[in-house]
Amino acid sequence: MSQYSGLAGAGSNAAQCDLRSDTVTRPDAGMMRAIQTAELGDDVYGEDPQVNRLEAVLAERLGKEAALFLPTGTMSNLAGLLAYCQRGEEIIVGADYHIYAYEAAGASVLGGIALCPVPVRRDGALDPAAIAGAVKEDDSHLAVSRLLSLENTHNGLAVPLTDMAAAAQAGRDAGLSVHLDGARFFNATTALGCSEMDLAGLADSVSICLSKGLGASAGSVLAGPGDLIAKARRWRKMLGGGMRQAGVLAAAGLYALEHNVARLAEDHARAAELAGVLHSLGTGEVSQATNMVFFTPEDGCNDELRRHLAAEGVVIGGGSSGAIRMVLHKDVGDDALDRAVQGLKSFYG
Ligand SMILES: *Cc1c(COP(=O)(O)O)cnc(C)c1O
C-alpha cells in the first residue's frame, strides 16, 4: 500500500494530532504576520521582492549560483529534470525514490525522458556499483544516460554524506550530472549534523520543500548552476508555475527558513519517543528515522487502530494493511504527542 493512500478526507481540521504527514502544518501567528506585511510584486516580471530574496537566500545557503521558487516539490524536480535532459536521454534514480515512484512519470510524459530505476538499499542510499551498472554505453540501441537523481531524506532516512558522495562519484565518473531531491533536506542536515553546503555540494542541483517540516503553506525551491536555473525558469512558465504576487508564499518560506529549521530536531526527538512507546508495546514492527515512524501492527488491525485513534483526535494514514507512517512536525507538540501515546496505549492496553 502506498504511504499516501487513505490521506484524503480524514477530517484533519478536527484533529488535535495529525500524524499523516508534515505537509499538514498550518502557518502560525509569526508566519501569518510575515505574509501580511510582505511587500509584493509580479514575480513573472522578476519584481517580487520576497521571491527574489528567497531565491537569493537559498542559493547562498546551498552554495549554488542561482535558485528558482516553484509551487510544489514535484514541479521543482520536474523543471530541473526537463532542464537537464533532452528526449531520449535518461535519468538513473532509486526505484522507490519520489521522482520515480510518485511524480506520475512527469519527466517521461512531458519530456520524453527515460527513468531508469536502480534498487534502493535499506539505508536509503544507492549502491555505486548499481549506478555504474545502469549507465548505458554509447550505442544507438540505448538511451543516453544523462543524470543521476539522489534523494535525502528517503522515507525519513538521512543518508550519510559518505554514501551520498560515493553514489555521486559513480555518476560523475560516467559523465552524469547529479540532482538531489531534498524535499526534506533540512531534516537530513539536522540528523547528519552536517552543514547545508556540505550536503548540497554533493549535487549540481537541489530541490527543497518549504511546505513540509518547515511549515510553509506551499512552495519549493530549486537551486543550481545559473544556466540550468535559467532553463528551469522557462520550463516553470511552460508548466504553468509562473505565479504573480507569489511573495505571499515566499514570505512564509523566508520566515520558515529563519524560524523553523533549528526546531526540526524537536520533531526527530518526538519521533524517537513515539517509536520507543511502540517498541515497548511489542505489538508490531517499528522503525524510526528523523521525523518519521513506521509501525506495522502484527495482527493487521490497521483499520481498527485508525478508528480508535480518530475517536481520540489522532489521525494516521496508511492502508488496511502494511506499515502505518506517522510523521512528526511542528503542529504536534508534547500535548498532541501524549494524546497519540495514550491512544496507542488504550488500544493495546
Ligand atoms: C513531498 C516530496 C516531493 C514532492 O513535493 P510536493 O510539494 O508534494 O509536490 C518530492 N520528493 C520527496 C522525497 C518528497 O517527500
The ligand as a Tripos MOL2 file, in Angstrom:
@<TRIPOS>MOLECULE
LIG
   15    15     1     0     0
SMALL
NO_CHARGES

@<TRIPOS>ATOM
      1 C1          6.9210   15.5400   -0.9260 C.3       1 LIG1
      2 C2          8.0480   15.1250   -1.7650 C.ar      1 LIG1
      3 C3          8.2160   15.6340   -3.0640 C.ar      1 LIG1
      4 C4          7.1830   16.4800   -3.7860 C.3       1 LIG1
      5 O1          6.6700   17.5480   -3.1600 O.3       1 LIG1
      6 P1          5.1960   18.1210   -3.4570 P.3       1 LIG1
      7 O2          5.3410   19.5140   -2.9870 O.co2     1 LIG1
      8 O3          4.2540   17.3000   -2.6700 O.co2     1 LIG1
      9 O4          4.9510   18.0630   -4.9290 O.co2     1 LIG1
     10 C5          9.3430   15.2420   -3.7530 C.ar      1 LIG1
     11 N1         10.2360   14.4030   -3.2220 N.ar      1 LIG1
     12 C6         10.1080   13.8910   -1.9950 C.ar      1 LIG1
     13 C7         11.1530   12.9720   -1.4610 C.3       1 LIG1
     14 C8          9.0030   14.2340   -1.2120 C.ar      1 LIG1
     15 O5          8.8700   13.7130    0.0020 O.3       1 LIG1
@<TRIPOS>BOND
     1     1     2 1
     2     2     3 ar
     3     2    14 ar
     4     3     4 1
     5     3    10 ar
     6     4     5 1
     7     5     6 1
     8     6     7 2
     9     6     8 1
    10     6     9 1
    11    10    11 ar
    12    11    12 ar
    13    12    13 1
    14    12    14 ar
    15    14    15 1
@<TRIPOS>SUBSTRUCTURE
     1 LIG1         1 GROUP 0 **** ****
